[in-house]
């Protein structure tokens, strides 16, 4: 009890908590809400005056800005008189604020009543339009007898006409009454306060009754509202198709309800998600560092993926997915107010004009999940670096499932989907967002720092980058292997297979990309899985060059296995680890170079991988353009294991930093190519067709 300081958006009391205290606002503003409808209480307002001590709060009380309240014990109605009497100096302010709260409460009741009446009228209108609209979108017409009993509630006035007029007049004469009435005596002010609180209690009971009526009505007609919501969404889609691409004509409304009705997920998850999005949207400081805001952001994620999974599963069998739902699945869009009008229109246009990658290498997370569900692709690894089958064996070993369940889950599309949603979608979404502590999975205009069309990633941008990186580091996506064919007497030939990674576009506005896994299972020639935000706020080339550096490192570790940092088995990772570990003893490095390297290691907390990635970025962006940034040792290791393309090597042949390295590489490459060339000549002389694998490898050596 006593003075309580509050941060913005801090909850003072929740609806359903036990009433044990009453508060007076001494600083800031507080929202008093029931089912999302709220009034604002300012300095001097009494919080909880309309509640009943010992029972549960009918309203929720939340600070709207930095505020302070003075809290008192509240065990009976008699405590009200003691509290009011103990504040004679501020009793005029308390009296004026109590009058204002009554007027606001009356206005809110009238507003809510009119809104419910309008909704009842809309239900009747919808009932008339539904059959024709359902037929127009190719949906079977259902019968809803429950909507025949829908009628507006009876309006119950807690106060008589003269009482309402009395309070409104007092509120309009606040300054005069404070000076010439409330200020004359604390007893006068206290009498006004207690009498007004009694009226406020009556009106609060009416508001509670109205809220209960609305809740019961919604339960009664929920099936019809759900069906009508989706029918209308599909009908609106048909209308919009005539103006496709004209963003100003797009008018999406009530998207959250459309998505929730479509998903038809668990009732509790649906109600919780709707409530938290409403609260999240109404919270101005939702991205600040307060405990309340952090908790609010965490709550947004709690039921998001349940809703996503349900909507995804329904979309698989729906030939006419509503646009709002498709925007949700592709971009994380849930609400047009949260996203903002212009962003909503832009998202709609991007969704409608989206074209899948013809090569199947770049895809939205929605497309990827479909491939996993349809068993065209294996689920991705989890946070413990276990693939799906290893994770199942772990569950079996721990006794969570038996042998029969494990075998069944291996081929169960739904279990595979749940695994992928829990791991790649949920964890990958957070990772690609770039700011873990600020993460929310829903599309929010506050995260849009650049125009969406500028940050939007499509397959063309990714393929353009792949062409660019191969023009510099031509072997970036290559995997080593062997080829043999005893029928034509080819014992063993070294292969370098170029395997283009799969890029998965995560449904968020983020700033990162990541290597989710470098191979599938244990097969070395399977494509890597990379993730990136579908709206990436950073410079795309910089993000993707960094990603290639990370891929280079992780792929080398995978290929080398336990010897990844063993210098006796030379590789990119082992040589770089050796170079960074013993740089102080390296006589090829000057004192200045060693000092710079020391600073670099400190900057990356002695993380060798991050130091390498930083050097790789400099190598691609600057060294490839004849602008030296690296020391001699780093340059030699990078060129040995990440050699420039033939075109670049020819341009840099006279470069003093690269001349000798290029000569050494050319000689080494010629030595590797010689056995292959000899075998190909022999096959030609014998009239045997050269296998495609050998032709590809020959072209690789030419690069």
C-alpha positions as CSV (number, residue, x, y, z in Angstrom):
1,X,0.0,0.0,0.0
2,X,1.1,3.6,-0.5
3,X,2.5,5.4,-3.5
4,X,3.0,3.1,-6.5
5,X,5.0,4.4,-9.5
6,X,4.0,3.0,-12.9
7,X,5.7,2.7,-16.3
8,X,3.7,3.2,-19.5
9,X,1.4,0.3,-20.3
10,X,1.8,-1.3,-16.8
11,X,-1.2,-3.3,-15.6
12,X,-2.5,-2.2,-12.2
13,X,-5.4,-4.7,-12.0
14,X,-6.6,-7.3,-14.4
15,X,-10.2,-8.3,-15.0
16,X,-10.8,-11.4,-12.8
17,X,-8.3,-10.5,-10.1
18,X,-9.6,-10.2,-6.5
19,X,-10.6,-6.7,-5.4
20,X,-8.5,-5.9,-2.4
21,X,-7.3,-2.3,-3.0
22,X,-8.5,1.0,-4.3
23,X,-6.3,3.7,-5.9
24,X,-6.3,7.4,-6.5
25,X,-4.4,8.6,-9.6
26,X,-1.8,11.2,-8.6
27,X,0.1,11.4,-11.9
28,X,-0.5,10.4,-15.5
29,X,-3.5,8.7,-17.1
30,X,-5.1,5.2,-16.6
31,X,-7.3,3.2,-18.9
32,X,-10.3,1.4,-17.4
33,X,-11.4,-1.2,-19.9
34,X,-13.9,-4.0,-20.4
35,X,-13.7,-6.2,-23.5
36,X,-11.5,-3.8,-25.3
37,X,-13.8,-0.8,-24.6
38,X,-12.1,1.8,-22.4
39,X,-12.5,5.2,-20.7
40,X,-9.5,7.3,-19.5
41,X,-9.1,8.3,-15.8
42,X,-6.8,11.3,-15.1
43,X,-5.2,12.8,-12.0
44,X,-7.7,12.8,-9.1
45,X,-9.6,9.8,-10.5
46,X,-10.5,7.0,-8.1
47,X,-9.7,3.5,-9.5
48,X,-12.0,0.6,-8.5
49,X,-14.7,2.7,-6.9
50,X,-17.3,0.9,-9.0
51,X,-15.9,-2.5,-8.0
52,X,-17.1,-4.7,-5.1
53,X,-14.5,-5.5,-2.4
54,X,-13.7,-9.2,-2.0
55,X,-15.1,-10.0,-5.4
56,X,-13.3,-10.0,-8.8
57,X,-12.6,-6.9,-10.9
58,X,-15.1,-6.4,-13.8
59,X,-12.7,-4.0,-15.5
60,X,-8.9,-4.0,-16.3
61,X,-6.8,-1.0,-15.2
62,X,-3.7,-0.1,-17.2
63,X,-1.4,3.0,-17.1
64,X,-1.4,4.8,-20.5
65,X,1.9,6.7,-19.7
66,X,4.3,7.1,-16.8
67,X,1.9,7.4,-13.9
68,X,1.6,7.1,-10.1
69,X,-1.3,6.0,-7.9
70,X,-1.8,6.0,-4.2
71,X,-3.1,2.6,-3.1
72,X,-5.4,1.9,-0.1
73,X,-6.8,-1.3,1.4
74,X,-10.4,-1.9,0.3
75,X,-12.3,-4.6,2.3
76,X,-15.7,-2.9,2.5
77,X,-17.7,0.0,1.2
78,X,-17.1,1.9,4.4
79,X,-13.4,2.1,3.4
80,X,-14.4,4.5,0.6
81,X,-15.6,7.1,3.1
82,X,-12.3,6.8,5.1
83,X,-10.2,7.1,1.9
84,X,-12.1,10.2,0.7
85,X,-12.1,11.8,4.2
86,X,-8.4,11.3,4.5
87,X,-7.7,13.5,1.5
88,X,-9.3,16.9,2.3
89,X,-6.7,18.9,0.4
90,X,-7.4,17.2,-2.9
91,X,-11.1,16.5,-2.3
92,X,-12.2,19.2,-4.9
93,X,-10.0,17.5,-7.5
94,X,-11.4,14.1,-6.6
95,X,-15.0,15.4,-6.8
96,X,-14.4,17.0,-10.2
97,X,-12.7,13.8,-11.6
98,X,-15.4,11.5,-10.3
99,X,-18.1,13.6,-12.1
100,X,-16.0,13.4,-15.3
101,X,-15.7,9.6,-14.9
102,X,-19.5,9.2,-14.5
103,X,-20.1,11.2,-17.7
104,X,-17.5,9.2,-19.6
105,X,-19.0,6.0,-18.3
106,X,-22.5,7.0,-19.5
107,X,-21.2,8.0,-22.9
108,X,-19.3,4.7,-23.2
109,X,-22.4,2.8,-22.3
110,X,-24.5,4.6,-24.9
111,X,-21.7,4.1,-27.5
112,X,-21.4,0.4,-26.8
113,X,-25.2,0.0,-26.9
114,X,-25.5,1.7,-30.3
115,X,-22.6,-0.4,-31.6
116,X,-24.3,-3.7,-30.5
117,X,-27.6,-2.5,-32.1
118,X,-25.8,-1.8,-35.3
119,X,-24.2,-5.2,-35.2
120,X,-27.6,-6.9,-34.7
121,X,-28.9,-5.0,-37.7
122,X,-25.9,-6.1,-39.7
123,X,-26.5,-9.7,-38.8
124,X,-30.0,-9.4,-40.2
125,X,-28.7,-7.9,-43.4
126,X,-26.0,-10.5,-43.7
127,X,-28.6,-13.3,-43.2
128,X,-30.5,-11.9,-46.3
129,X,-27.3,-11.6,-48.4
130,X,-25.7,-14.8,-47.3
131,X,-27.4,-17.4,-49.6
132,X,-26.7,-15.4,-52.8
133,X,-23.1,-14.6,-51.8
134,X,-22.4,-18.2,-50.8
135,X,-23.6,-19.4,-54.2
136,X,-21.5,-16.7,-56.0
137,X,-18.3,-18.0,-54.4
138,X,-19.2,-21.7,-55.0
139,X,-19.9,-22.5,-51.4
140,X,-22.8,-24.7,-50.2
141,X,-25.6,-22.7,-48.5
142,X,-26.0,-23.7,-44.8
143,X,-29.0,-23.1,-42.5
144,X,-28.4,-21.1,-39.3
145,X,-31.6,-21.1,-37.2
146,X,-29.8,-19.5,-34.3
147,X,-29.7,-16.1,-36.1
148,X,-33.4,-15.9,-36.2
149,X,-33.5,-15.1,-32.5
150,X,-31.0,-12.3,-32.7
151,X,-32.4,-9.0,-31.5
152,X,-30.9,-5.8,-29.9
153,X,-30.6,-5.7,-26.1
154,X,-33.0,-3.8,-23.9
155,X,-31.5,-0.4,-23.0
156,X,-31.2,-0.2,-19.2
157,X,-30.5,3.3,-17.8
158,X,-28.8,3.3,-14.5
159,X,-29.6,6.9,-14.0
160,X,-32.8,8.8,-14.6
161,X,-33.0,11.6,-17.2
162,X,-32.7,14.3,-14.5
163,X,-29.7,12.6,-12.9
164,X,-27.8,12.3,-16.2
165,X,-28.6,15.9,-17.0
166,X,-27.4,16.8,-13.5
167,X,-24.0,15.1,-13.9
168,X,-23.4,16.5,-17.4
169,X,-24.1,20.0,-16.2
170,X,-21.8,19.6,-13.2
171,X,-19.1,18.4,-15.6
172,X,-19.5,21.4,-17.9
173,X,-19.2,23.8,-14.9
174,X,-16.2,22.1,-13.3
175,X,-14.0,25.2,-12.8
176,X,-16.8,27.1,-11.1
177,X,-17.8,24.2,-8.9
178,X,-14.2,23.6,-7.8
179,X,-13.9,27.2,-6.7
180,X,-17.3,28.0,-5.3
181,X,-18.7,24.6,-4.2
182,X,-16.2,21.7,-3.7
183,X,-13.6,24.0,-2.3
184,X,-15.9,25.5,0.4
185,X,-15.7,22.4,2.6
186,X,-14.2,18.9,2.4
187,X,-17.6,17.5,3.6
188,X,-19.4,19.0,0.5
189,X,-16.8,17.5,-1.8
190,X,-16.8,14.2,0.0
191,X,-20.6,14.0,-0.2
192,X,-20.5,14.7,-4.0
193,X,-17.8,12.0,-4.4
194,X,-19.6,9.3,-2.5
195,X,-23.0,10.1,-4.1
196,X,-21.3,10.1,-7.5
197,X,-19.5,6.8,-6.8
198,X,-22.9,5.2,-6.1
199,X,-24.2,6.4,-9.4
200,X,-21.0,5.2,-11.1
201,X,-21.4,1.7,-9.5
202,X,-25.0,1.5,-11.0
203,X,-23.7,2.5,-14.5
204,X,-20.8,0.1,-14.3
205,X,-23.2,-2.7,-13.6
206,X,-25.1,-1.8,-16.7
207,X,-21.9,-1.8,-18.8
208,X,-21.0,-5.2,-17.4
209,X,-24.5,-6.5,-18.2
210,X,-24.2,-5.1,-21.8
211,X,-20.8,-6.8,-22.2
212,X,-22.2,-10.1,-21.0
213,X,-25.1,-9.8,-23.5
214,X,-22.6,-9.1,-26.3
215,X,-20.4,-12.1,-25.3
216,X,-23.4,-14.5,-25.2
217,X,-24.7,-13.1,-28.5
218,X,-21.4,-13.7,-30.2
219,X,-21.3,-17.3,-28.8
220,X,-24.8,-17.9,-30.2
221,X,-24.0,-16.7,-33.7
222,X,-20.3,-17.5,-33.9
223,X,-20.9,-20.3,-36.5
224,X,-22.8,-17.9,-38.8
225,X,-20.3,-15.0,-38.3
226,X,-17.4,-17.4,-39.1
227,X,-19.1,-18.6,-42.3
228,X,-20.2,-15.1,-43.4
229,X,-16.7,-13.7,-42.7
230,X,-15.1,-16.1,-45.1
231,X,-17.8,-15.9,-47.7
232,X,-17.5,-12.1,-47.7
233,X,-13.7,-12.3,-47.9
234,X,-13.9,-14.6,-50.9
235,X,-16.5,-12.4,-52.5
236,X,-14.4,-9.3,-51.9
237,X,-11.4,-11.1,-53.5
238,X,-13.5,-11.7,-56.6
239,X,-14.3,-8.0,-56.8
240,X,-10.7,-7.0,-56.2
241,X,-9.4,-9.2,-59.0
242,X,-10.9,-6.7,-61.4
243,X,-8.6,-4.0,-60.1
244,X,-5.6,-6.1,-59.5
245,X,-2.4,-4.1,-59.1
246,X,-4.2,-0.8,-58.3
247,X,-3.2,-0.4,-54.7
248,X,-5.4,2.6,-54.0
249,X,-8.5,0.5,-54.7
250,X,-7.7,-2.2,-52.1
251,X,-9.7,-1.9,-48.9
252,X,-9.2,-4.8,-46.5
253,X,-11.2,-4.6,-43.3
254,X,-11.5,-6.9,-40.2
255,X,-8.6,-9.0,-41.4
256,X,-7.9,-10.5,-37.9
257,X,-11.3,-12.0,-37.6
258,X,-11.2,-13.3,-41.2
259,X,-7.9,-15.1,-40.4
260,X,-9.1,-16.5,-37.1
261,X,-12.4,-17.7,-38.6
262,X,-10.5,-19.3,-41.5
263,X,-8.0,-21.0,-39.2
264,X,-10.8,-22.3,-37.0
265,X,-8.1,-23.3,-34.4
266,X,-8.5,-24.2,-30.8
267,X,-11.1,-21.9,-29.2
268,X,-8.9,-20.9,-26.3
269,X,-5.9,-20.1,-28.6
270,X,-8.2,-18.1,-30.9
271,X,-9.7,-16.0,-28.1
272,X,-6.2,-15.5,-26.5
273,X,-4.6,-14.4,-29.8
274,X,-7.5,-12.0,-30.6
275,X,-7.2,-10.5,-27.2
276,X,-3.4,-10.1,-27.2
277,X,-3.4,-8.6,-30.7
278,X,-6.0,-6.1,-29.6
279,X,-3.9,-5.2,-26.6
280,X,-0.7,-5.1,-28.6
281,X,-2.2,-2.8,-31.2
282,X,-3.5,-0.4,-28.5
283,X,-0.1,-0.2,-26.7
284,X,1.9,2.7,-28.0
285,X,5.2,1.6,-26.3
286,X,5.0,-2.0,-27.3
287,X,8.7,-2.1,-28.3
288,X,10.2,-0.4,-25.3
289,X,12.4,-2.3,-22.8
290,X,9.9,-2.4,-19.9
291,X,9.0,-5.8,-18.4
292,X,5.4,-5.3,-19.4
293,X,6.2,-4.7,-23.0
294,X,8.6,-7.7,-23.1
295,X,5.9,-9.9,-21.7
296,X,3.4,-8.5,-24.2
297,X,5.7,-9.3,-27.1
298,X,6.2,-12.9,-25.8
299,X,2.4,-13.4,-25.5
300,X,2.0,-12.5,-29.2
301,X,4.1,-15.5,-30.1
302,X,2.3,-17.9,-27.8
303,X,-0.6,-18.8,-30.0
304,X,0.6,-17.4,-33.3
305,X,2.0,-20.7,-34.6
306,X,-1.1,-22.6,-33.5
307,X,-3.2,-20.2,-35.7
308,X,-0.6,-20.4,-38.5
309,X,-0.7,-24.2,-38.5
310,X,-4.5,-24.4,-38.6
311,X,-4.7,-21.8,-41.4
312,X,-2.0,-23.6,-43.3
313,X,-3.7,-27.0,-43.1
314,X,-7.1,-25.6,-44.2
315,X,-5.4,-23.7,-47.2
316,X,-4.1,-27.1,-48.5
317,X,-7.7,-28.1,-49.5
318,X,-9.0,-24.7,-50.4
319,X,-8.8,-23.7,-54.0
320,X,-10.0,-20.1,-53.1
321,X,-7.9,-18.9,-50.1
322,X,-9.0,-15.4,-48.9
323,X,-6.3,-12.7,-49.6
324,X,-6.1,-11.8,-45.9
325,X,-5.2,-15.4,-45.1
326,X,-2.6,-15.7,-47.9
327,X,-1.0,-12.4,-46.7
328,X,-0.9,-13.9,-43.2
329,X,0.8,-17.1,-44.4
330,X,3.3,-15.3,-46.7
331,X,4.1,-12.1,-44.7
332,X,2.8,-12.6,-41.1
333,X,0.0,-10.0,-41.7
334,X,-2.8,-10.2,-39.1
335,X,-4.4,-6.8,-38.9
336,X,-4.8,-3.8,-41.3
337,X,-4.6,-1.2,-38.5
338,X,-1.4,-2.8,-37.1
339,X,0.1,-3.0,-40.6
340,X,-1.1,0.5,-41.7
341,X,-3.3,1.3,-44.7
342,X,-0.5,1.8,-47.2
343,X,1.5,-1.3,-46.1
344,X,-1.7,-3.4,-46.2
345,X,-2.3,-2.3,-49.8
346,X,1.3,-3.0,-50.7
347,X,1.2,-6.4,-49.1
348,X,-2.0,-7.2,-51.1
349,X,-0.4,-6.3,-54.4
350,X,2.8,-8.2,-53.6
351,X,0.8,-11.3,-52.7
352,X,-1.3,-11.1,-55.8
353,X,1.6,-10.5,-58.1
354,X,3.9,-13.1,-56.5
355,X,5.4,-15.7,-58.8
356,X,7.1,-18.9,-57.7
357,X,10.7,-19.5,-58.6
358,X,10.7,-21.6,-61.8
359,X,13.9,-23.3,-60.6
360,X,12.4,-24.1,-57.2
361,X,15.5,-22.7,-55.3
362,X,13.8,-19.7,-53.7
363,X,10.5,-20.0,-52.0
364,X,8.3,-18.5,-49.3
365,X,8.1,-20.3,-46.0
366,X,4.5,-21.2,-46.9
367,X,5.7,-23.0,-50.1
368,X,8.4,-24.7,-48.1
369,X,6.0,-26.0,-45.5
370,X,3.8,-27.4,-48.3
371,X,6.8,-29.4,-49.6
372,X,7.5,-30.8,-46.1
373,X,3.9,-31.7,-45.5
374,X,3.6,-33.3,-49.0
375,X,6.8,-35.3,-48.1
376,X,8.7,-33.8,-51.0
377,X,11.3,-32.5,-48.6
378,X,12.6,-33.8,-45.2
379,X,12.0,-31.6,-42.2
380,X,14.8,-29.3,-41.2
381,X,17.1,-29.7,-38.2
382,X,16.0,-28.6,-34.7
383,X,17.8,-26.3,-32.3
384,X,19.9,-29.3,-31.1
385,X,21.1,-29.9,-34.7
386,X,19.0,-33.1,-34.9
387,X,17.2,-34.0,-38.0
388,X,13.6,-35.3,-37.8
389,X,14.5,-38.9,-37.6
390,X,17.2,-38.4,-35.0
391,X,14.8,-36.3,-32.9
392,X,12.3,-39.2,-33.1
393,X,14.9,-41.7,-31.9
394,X,15.7,-39.3,-29.0
395,X,12.0,-39.3,-28.0
396,X,11.9,-43.1,-28.2
397,X,15.1,-43.4,-26.1
398,X,13.7,-41.1,-23.4
399,X,10.5,-43.2,-23.3
400,X,8.2,-40.4,-24.6
401,X,7.1,-42.6,-27.6
402,X,7.4,-46.3,-28.4
403,X,8.7,-48.1,-31.5
404,X,5.3,-48.2,-33.2
405,X,4.6,-44.5,-32.6
406,X,8.1,-43.6,-33.9
407,X,7.5,-45.6,-37.1
408,X,4.1,-44.0,-37.6
409,X,5.4,-40.5,-37.0
410,X,8.1,-40.9,-39.6
411,X,5.5,-41.0,-42.4
412,X,2.9,-38.8,-40.7
413,X,2.6,-35.5,-42.7
414,X,1.0,-33.6,-39.8
415,X,3.8,-34.6,-37.3
416,X,6.4,-33.6,-39.9
417,X,4.7,-30.3,-40.3
418,X,4.5,-29.6,-36.6
419,X,8.2,-30.3,-36.3
420,X,9.0,-27.9,-39.1
421,X,6.7,-25.2,-37.7
422,X,8.2,-25.5,-34.2
423,X,11.8,-25.4,-35.5
424,X,12.3,-23.7,-38.8
425,X,9.3,-21.3,-38.8
426,X,9.3,-20.4,-35.1
427,X,13.1,-20.3,-34.5
428,X,14.0,-19.2,-38.0
429,X,11.5,-16.4,-37.9
430,X,13.1,-15.0,-34.6
431,X,16.6,-15.5,-36.0
432,X,16.0,-13.7,-39.3
433,X,14.1,-10.8,-37.5
434,X,17.5,-9.7,-36.2
435,X,16.5,-8.3,-32.8
436,X,15.5,-11.2,-30.6
437,X,14.4,-9.1,-27.6
438,X,12.1,-7.1,-29.8
439,X,10.8,-10.0,-31.8
440,X,7.1,-10.4,-32.7
441,X,6.0,-12.8,-35.5
442,X,3.2,-10.5,-36.7
443,X,3.6,-7.7,-39.4
444,X,3.7,-4.4,-37.6
445,X,4.2,-1.0,-39.3
446,X,6.6,0.0,-36.6
447,X,9.1,-2.4,-37.9
448,X,9.0,-1.0,-41.4
449,X,12.0,1.3,-41.7
450,X,12.2,1.3,-45.5
451,X,9.6,1.1,-48.3
452,X,8.3,-2.4,-48.7
453,X,8.9,-2.6,-52.4
454,X,12.6,-1.7,-51.8
455,X,13.0,-4.4,-49.1
456,X,10.9,-7.1,-50.7
457,X,13.0,-10.2,-51.7
458,X,11.9,-12.2,-54.7
459,X,13.5,-15.1,-56.5
460,X,15.0,-12.8,-59.2
461,X,17.0,-10.8,-56.6
462,X,18.4,-14.0,-55.1
463,X,19.4,-15.5,-58.4
464,X,21.0,-12.3,-59.5
465,X,23.1,-12.4,-56.3
466,X,24.0,-16.1,-57.0
467,X,25.2,-15.1,-60.4
468,X,27.3,-12.2,-58.9
469,X,28.9,-14.3,-56.1
470,X,29.8,-17.1,-58.6
471,X,31.4,-14.4,-60.8
472,X,33.8,-13.7,-57.9
473,X,34.0,-16.9,-55.8
474,X,33.0,-19.4,-58.5
475,X,33.3,-22.5,-56.2
476,X,31.3,-21.1,-53.3
477,X,28.5,-23.7,-53.6
478,X,30.7,-26.6,-54.8
479,X,30.9,-30.0,-53.1
480,X,33.7,-32.4,-53.5
481,X,33.0,-36.0,-54.7
482,X,34.3,-38.9,-56.7
483,X,33.1,-40.5,-60.0
484,X,34.0,-44.0,-61.3
485,X,32.7,-46.2,-64.1
486,X,34.2,-49.6,-64.5
487,X,32.4,-50.3,-67.7
488,X,34.4,-47.7,-69.6
489,X,37.5,-48.2,-67.4
490,X,37.3,-44.9,-65.4
491,X,38.6,-45.9,-62.0
492,X,38.2,-42.7,-60.1
493,X,37.8,-39.0,-61.0
494,X,37.6,-36.0,-58.7
495,X,34.3,-34.1,-59.0
496,X,33.2,-30.7,-57.9
497,X,29.5,-30.5,-58.0
498,X,27.8,-27.0,-57.9
499,X,24.7,-27.4,-55.6
500,X,22.6,-24.2,-55.5
501,X,21.2,-23.7,-52.0
502,X,17.5,-23.4,-51.2
503,X,16.6,-19.9,-50.0
504,X,13.5,-19.8,-47.7
505,X,11.8,-16.4,-47.3
506,X,10.7,-16.0,-43.7
507,X,7.4,-14.1,-43.1
508,X,8.7,-11.0,-41.3
509,X,10.3,-7.6,-41.7
510,X,13.9,-8.4,-40.5
511,X,17.6,-7.6,-40.9
512,X,19.3,-11.0,-40.9
513,X,19.9,-14.1,-43.0
514,X,21.3,-17.4,-41.7
515,X,22.6,-20.8,-42.7
516,X,19.9,-23.1,-41.2
517,X,21.7,-26.3,-42.4
518,X,24.4,-26.9,-45.0
519,X,23.3,-30.3,-46.1
520,X,20.2,-32.5,-45.8
521,X,20.8,-35.6,-43.6
522,X,24.2,-37.0,-44.3
523,X,24.3,-36.6,-48.1
524,X,27.0,-34.1,-49.1
525,X,25.5,-33.3,-52.5
526,X,22.1,-32.0,-51.1
527,X,21.3,-28.3,-51.2
528,X,21.9,-26.1,-48.1
529,X,18.9,-24.4,-46.5
530,X,19.3,-20.7,-46.0
531,X,16.8,-18.3,-44.5
532,X,16.2,-14.6,-44.9
533,X,13.4,-12.2,-44.1
534,X,11.0,-11.7,-47.0
535,X,11.3,-8.0,-46.3
536,X,15.0,-7.4,-45.5
537,X,15.8,-3.9,-44.1
538,X,19.6,-4.1,-44.7
539,X,21.6,-3.9,-47.9
540,X,20.9,-7.2,-49.6
541,X,24.3,-7.8,-51.1
542,X,26.0,-7.2,-47.8
543,X,23.6,-9.6,-46.0
544,X,24.1,-12.3,-48.6
545,X,27.9,-12.0,-48.9
546,X,28.0,-12.5,-45.1
547,X,25.7,-15.5,-45.5
548,X,28.0,-17.0,-48.1
549,X,31.0,-16.6,-45.7
550,X,29.1,-18.4,-43.0
551,X,28.1,-21.1,-45.4
552,X,31.8,-21.5,-46.5
553,X,32.8,-22.0,-42.9
554,X,29.9,-24.4,-41.9
555,X,30.3,-26.5,-45.1
556,X,34.0,-26.9,-44.5
557,X,33.3,-28.1,-41.0
558,X,30.8,-30.6,-42.2
559,X,33.1,-32.0,-44.9
560,X,36.1,-32.2,-42.5
561,X,34.2,-33.6,-39.6
562,X,36.3,-34.0,-36.5
563,X,39.3,-32.8,-38.3
564,X,37.8,-29.3,-39.1
565,X,40.5,-27.6,-37.0
566,X,43.3,-30.1,-37.5
567,X,46.1,-28.3,-39.3
568,X,47.7,-31.6,-40.4
569,X,44.6,-32.0,-42.6
570,X,44.7,-28.6,-44.5
571,X,41.3,-27.0,-45.0
572,X,39.8,-23.5,-44.9
573,X,38.7,-23.9,-41.2
574,X,41.9,-25.6,-39.9
575,X,44.2,-23.1,-41.7
576,X,42.2,-20.1,-40.4
577,X,42.1,-21.4,-36.9
578,X,45.8,-22.0,-36.9
579,X,46.5,-18.6,-38.3
580,X,44.3,-16.8,-35.7
581,X,45.5,-19.0,-32.8
582,X,49.3,-18.4,-33.4
583,X,49.3,-15.0,-35.1
584,X,51.7,-13.6,-32.5
585,X,54.4,-16.0,-33.5
586,X,53.9,-15.5,-37.2
587,X,57.0,-13.7,-38.6
588,X,55.2,-12.9,-41.9
589,X,53.0,-10.4,-40.0
590,X,54.3,-7.0,-39.1
591,X,53.7,-5.5,-35.7
592,X,50.9,-3.2,-37.0
593,X,49.2,-6.2,-38.7
594,X,49.4,-8.2,-35.4
595,X,47.9,-5.2,-33.5
596,X,45.1,-4.9,-36.0
597,X,44.4,-8.6,-35.8
598,X,44.3,-8.4,-32.0
599,X,41.7,-5.7,-32.2
600,X,39.7,-7.7,-34.7
601,X,39.7,-10.7,-32.4
602,X,38.6,-8.6,-29.5
603,X,35.8,-7.1,-31.6
604,X,34.5,-10.6,-32.3
605,X,35.1,-12.0,-28.8
606,X,37.8,-14.4,-30.2
607,X,35.1,-16.1,-32.4
608,X,37.2,-17.4,-35.3
609,X,34.2,-18.0,-37.5
610,X,33.1,-14.3,-37.2
611,X,36.7,-13.1,-37.9
612,X,36.7,-15.3,-41.0
613,X,33.3,-14.0,-42.2
614,X,34.5,-10.4,-41.7
615,X,37.6,-11.2,-43.8
616,X,35.5,-13.0,-46.4
617,X,33.3,-9.9,-46.8
618,X,36.4,-7.7,-47.4
619,X,37.8,-10.4,-49.8
620,X,34.6,-10.3,-52.0
621,X,33.8,-6.6,-51.8
622,X,37.3,-5.0,-51.9
623,X,40.1,-7.5,-52.7
624,X,38.2,-8.7,-55.8
625,X,38.1,-5.0,-56.9
626,X,41.9,-4.6,-56.5
627,X,41.5,-2.7,-53.2
628,X,43.7,-4.4,-50.6
629,X,42.1,-4.9,-47.1
630,X,43.6,-8.2,-45.9
631,X,47.1,-9.1,-44.6
632,X,49.3,-11.5,-46.6
633,X,48.3,-14.7,-44.6
634,X,44.6,-14.1,-44.6
635,X,44.7,-13.3,-48.4
636,X,46.7,-16.5,-49.1
637,X,44.3,-18.8,-47.1
638,X,41.2,-17.2,-48.7
639,X,42.6,-17.4,-52.2
640,X,43.7,-21.0,-51.7
641,X,40.3,-22.2,-50.6
642,X,38.0,-19.6,-52.1
643,X,39.8,-18.8,-55.4
644,X,38.6,-16.0,-57.7
645,X,36.9,-16.8,-61.0
646,X,39.0,-17.2,-64.1
647,X,38.0,-13.7,-65.4
648,X,39.1,-12.0,-62.2
649,X,42.4,-14.0,-62.1
650,X,43.2,-12.9,-65.6
651,X,42.6,-9.2,-64.6
652,X,44.7,-9.6,-61.5
653,X,47.6,-11.5,-63.0
654,X,49.8,-8.5,-62.7
655,X,48.6,-7.5,-59.2
656,X,51.6,-7.8,-56.8
657,X,49.4,-9.1,-54.0
658,X,47.9,-11.9,-56.2
659,X,50.5,-12.6,-59.0
660,X,52.3,-15.4,-57.2
661,X,49.1,-16.8,-55.7
662,X,47.5,-17.0,-59.2
663,X,50.6,-18.8,-60.7
664,X,50.6,-21.3,-57.8
665,X,46.8,-21.9,-58.2
666,X,47.1,-22.3,-62.0
667,X,49.8,-24.9,-61.6
668,X,47.9,-26.8,-58.9
669,X,44.7,-26.7,-61.0
670,X,46.5,-27.9,-64.1
671,X,47.8,-30.9,-62.0
672,X,44.3,-31.7,-60.9
673,X,42.9,-31.4,-64.4
674,X,45.6,-33.5,-66.1
675,X,44.3,-37.0,-65.2
676,X,40.7,-36.0,-66.2
677,X,42.0,-34.6,-69.6
678,X,43.9,-37.8,-70.3
679,X,40.9,-40.0,-69.5
680,X,38.7,-37.9,-71.8
681,X,41.2,-38.1,-74.7
682,X,41.4,-41.8,-74.3
683,X,37.6,-42.1,-74.4
684,X,37.4,-40.0,-77.5
685,X,40.1,-42.1,-79.2
686,X,38.1,-45.2,-78.3
687,X,34.9,-43.7,-79.6
688,X,33.2,-43.9,-76.2
689,X,30.8,-41.1,-75.2
690,X,32.2,-39.0,-72.4
691,X,29.9,-39.1,-69.3
692,X,28.1,-35.9,-68.4
693,X,29.7,-35.8,-65.0
694,X,33.2,-35.6,-66.6
695,X,32.2,-32.9,-69.0
696,X,30.8,-30.8,-66.1
697,X,34.0,-31.3,-64.1
698,X,36.1,-30.3,-67.2
699,X,34.1,-27.0,-67.4
700,X,34.7,-26.5,-63.7
701,X,38.4,-26.7,-64.1
702,X,38.2,-24.2,-67.0
703,X,36.7,-21.7,-64.6
